[in-house]
Amino acid sequence: MSNGNAIMSVSLPTALKDYARQRSRDGHYGTPSDYVRSLIREDLKRAEQERLERELLKGLRSGKGKAVTPKEWAKLRSQVMARG
């Protein structure tokens, strides 16, 4: 499809299909697909937040830290920007 979307069919029991339709109306979504996309986006954000928290904890547990000077931050920023 030209808009970057792909089609994915999902089979749902009638009760869940009805629930998705009702939630799409109650939640001001245009279609049940919009509602499902919203749920997936929320789950993706939650998963990314959990990954970030794991990485932060890993850093905290990795040992004693060191102070970083403004000059070192500037160098690090330049390196990141050079990566594109």
Summary of the structure (lengths in Angstrom):
residues: 84
radius of gyration: 21.7
end to end distance: 28.7
largest distance: 61.4
contacts: 137
relative contact order: 0.06
helix: 68%
strand: 0%
